Amino acid sequence: MRIPILATIVLMIFIPSASFSQLVPPEQVEPVGPPLFVVTVNGKAGFMDPEGKIVIKPAFEQALPFHDGLAAVLQQGQWGFIDTTGRMVIEPQFISVGSFSEGLAKFQDKRHTDKLGYIDKTGQVVIQPQFDAAEEFRNGIARVGVATYKGILLSLIADVGVECSYKFIDRAGNRVPEPLPEHYATGEQDELIPFRKQGLYGYVNAEGQVVIEPQFEYAAAFSEGLARAYKNRLSGYIDKRGEWAIPPRFEYANDFSEGLAGVNLGEEGWGFIDRSGQPVIPGRYGWIYGGFRHGVAEVAFDRKQGYINKKGEWIRPLGE
């Protein structure tokens, strides 16, 4: 069972600051491709299409979503990768992996159980395991971290994750200077990029000019013209002027995707709101994993996970 709430809290606490500002990398977006979704049948993971039809037979202990044309799958306690036909292209051999991005994926193996490196799409090691934290590549650069002495001591006395000293590397593993704002841009017109300064978040444009002054406890990248931001420990959504389009009133919230955003509606549970902030799918779920993609969203209900459409109808409950 995933624990997204704890992961979100730890991320917000330990995002490091830089001398002027710490740019916040945007979330990786899955490339356009076959819309396949992880589905579990009788305890085995496989993949289905948006209509709920099984496309790749459930035969794996676990599976991660497709990224960059490949999906990580767990078989006999080791991770490998399959393509969209279900063919195993990298044999199971890793104890931990991440998703592919720009042809590289992070990994841990039995020889380096506590360090991360990167492999290519043939399974060959291109950057040797040496990091305690490793993020996906974007525009040829990835942020990696090495645990600080203080972080190691803290991790021994409390389960708060490991505090790291971060740097940036290229695809050969060489250190590079911290990238300029345009590195984090996706190319969207008038895009704004979140940054952190003196504990507060604001936004700069691709030229590095401050457009929205730091004023939020946390701020995410813009999605469909709105950005999730926190004030007084509550989440709402701002427009590109930095004004509240949906005032902060949600304890937890996700970004907008396909016109809807998953939010915690209090005692009712998680549901979906539209861009006006009005609930369109009632709060009945225990958790919402991300948002809608190709008209399908993954949710948790009554301790089970499944998929719904935009009417809130079940497409295929997981574990069916």
N, C-alpha and C positions, 0 to 999 in steps of 0.2 A: 504494500500500500504506500503510495507516495505521500510526502508530508510537505505540501507546497507552502503552507502558512509559515512554518518555521524557516523554510528556505528563504522566503521573502523577507522575513524579519532580519535574518542574519545578513542578507545582501544589503539591506538598507543601513545596517549598523556599520558594516566593514568596508563600504566603498571608500577608497583612499582619497586624500586630497593632494593637490599639487600646489606649487608655489603661487600660481595665479588662479588656475581653475582646473578641475578634473572633468574632462569631457566624458559623457556617459554613452558608451557604444549602443547603437540601436540593436534591437533584437533581430536575430537572423530570420529571414523569411524564406520558407521553403520554395525552391525554384518551381516554375510552372512545369507540370508533368502529370503522370497518371495519378488521379486523386484516390489514393489507397489509404485505408485506416486500419490501425491495429484492432483486432477482434480476438476475444478469447472464447473458446468452445471446449467444454469439458477439461478445463485447466490448461489447455494448450493455446499458444498464440499464433495467429495467422493474420491475413489481411482481407478486407472487404472493400467493395466499391461504394459510392454514395447511396445506392439503393439497398445496401445490406447484403448483397450477393457475395459469397466467399470467392475470392480470386486466387489467393494463395492459401493452400490447405493449412489449418492450424496444426503445427507439428513441433513448435518451439516452446521452450520453457518460459521465455520472455521475448519481447520484441520492442524496438523503438521505431518511431515514425520514419518514413523515407525522407532523406535529404540528399541533395546532389546525386540523385539516382540510385542510392543504395540505402538499405536499412540494416541496422544492427540486430542480430538475433542471438539468443542464448541457447546453446545445445550442450548437454552434459556438463554444465557448469562453466562453459567457456564461450566467449563472444566471437562471432564472425559476422560476415555481411552477405546479404543476398541482393540480387537485382529485382526489378519489377516483375520478372517472370517466375521468381521464386528460386532461381538458380543460385547456389552458393558460390560466390566469386572470391571470397576470402575465407578460408577455412577457420572454424572456431579454434582460437588459440590464446585469447586475451582474457584477463580477469576483469578488465574494465575498459570501456570505450566511450567515445562521444560520437556525435553525428558528423558526417563529412561536410566540409565547406571548402569550396575552391580546391577540391581534390585532396584535401588532407583531413585527418581525423586524429584526435588525441587518443592515447591508449595507456594501459598498464599491463605488464605481463608478469609471469612468475619469477623472472629474474630481477624485476624492478617493481616490487609490490607497492612501494610507497612513493614512486616518482612517475611523472607523466612525460610522454614524448608524443611524436606524431608519425603516422604511417600514411602511405599513399594508397591509391585504389587497387594496387596489386598486393597490398599487405606488407610491402617493404618499409622498414624503418628509415625515415628521412631525417628526423631530428631525434637524437637519442634521449631516453627518459632522464630528466634532470630537474623537473619543475614540480612544485607542490600545488600549483593552480595553472590551468591552461584554458584559454578561450578559443573560440572558432576564428579562423582566418577571415579577414575582410579587406578587400583591395590589397592583398598580398602581405598583410601584417596581422599579427596576433598579439594579444596581451598575455603575458605569463607571469607567474609569481613564485617566489621562493620564500619559505616560511622564515619569519624573523625569530630571533631568540626569545623575545617577549611572547610572540604568538605561540611558540612551542610550549612555553611554560603555562600559558593560559589554557591551552588545549588539554593539558594534563589534569587541570583542576575543574574545568567546566566544559560542557559540550556546546561551545560557541563557534566552532569552526576554527580554522587556522588563519591568523593574521599574516599577510604576506607583504613583501616588498616587490613591487611590480615593475616590469620593463616591457618593451616591445621588441619583437623579433620578426625577421623576414622568413621566407619559405625555406631558406637554407639554415635557419636557426641563429643567424647573426643578429646582434643587437642593433637596433635602429633608433633614431630620436623619436620622441613622442610625436605622433602625426598631427598635422594641422587639422582644423575643423573639417575641411572638405573631405578628409579621409572617412569621416563618419557619416557623410551625406549619402543619401540614396539616389539623388538626382531629381527628386520631386521638386516641382516649381515652388519657389519661396519657402523652401524647407527650413525648419528651425531645429537646432540641435541642443539637447539639454546639457548643462554643465553645472558643476558644483563649486561654490566659493564661500569660504568661511561658514560651512555647515548648511548653507541654503542653496536652492536650485533655481536656475533661470535658463534662458535660451540665447544662443548666438546663431547668426546665419552662417552660410558656408564660407564667408570671408572672415569670420571670427569676430564680427561686430555684435555687441550685446544688443539684443532686440527686446528681450523681457528680463528685467533686472531680477537677480536672485531674491526670492521671497517665499519659496515653498519649502516645506520640510522634505519633500521628494517630488521629482517630476520625471515622467517617462517621455519617450519619443512620441511625436504626433502620429496619429493613426486616423485616417479619413477626416482630417481637419480638426480633430480634437485631441487633447493630450490629458492623460491621467495625472493629477497633481494632488498633493496632500497638504492640508492645513488643519492644525489642531488635531492631528492624528486621524483625520477623516479624509476620505477620497472624494474628489469631484472631477470635473472635466473643464479645461480652459480652452479658449479659442486662440488664434494666433496674435491677438492683441494682448493676451495675458489676462483676459477677463473671464469670469466664471460663466460658462455656457450652461453647466449643470453644477449648482453649488455643492460643496463638500458635505455629504451626509451619509456616506457609505463606509462601513468599517473596513471592508475589503472590496476590491474592484479589479476588473480586467480591462484591457484596451478595447476600443471599438473594432469590429471586424464584420464586414458585410452589413453595416448599418445597425448592428446591435452590440451591446456590451454586457458581459456577465457581471453582476454585482450581488453583494450580500444584502438582502432586504430585511435583515434583523431576524426576529424569531420565525418568520415565514421560511427562511432559508435562502438559497441562491436562486436568482431568476435573471431575466434579461430585460434591459431597458432600451428605448430608442434614443435618438439624438436629442429629443426634447426632455429626456430624463424620466419619461413615463414607462412603467412596467408593461411589457407586451407578452412576456411569458412569465407566469406567476412564480413567486418564490417557493419552490417545492424541493429543490435539490440540495444535497449536502455539500456539493462542490461543483464548480465548472472549470474544466481544464482548457484554458485559453479562450477561444471563441469559435465562431462559425467559419468553416472553410468548405467551399463548394456546397454550401447549404446544409452542412452537417456540423454538429457540436457534440463534444464528449462531456458527459456529466456523471455525477455520482448520485445515486438514489438508494436509500435504504441499505447502505453498506455495499452496494454493487455499482458498477460502472456500465454505462451504455451510451448510445448515440440517439440524438433527437434531431428533427427537422425544425424549421423556423415557426411551425405551428405548435411546437412543444410535443409533437407526437413521436413515439418511439420508432426508430428505424430498426435497431437491433440491440437489445440489451446484451451487455457482455456477460459471459458465463452461460449463455443460452445453449 
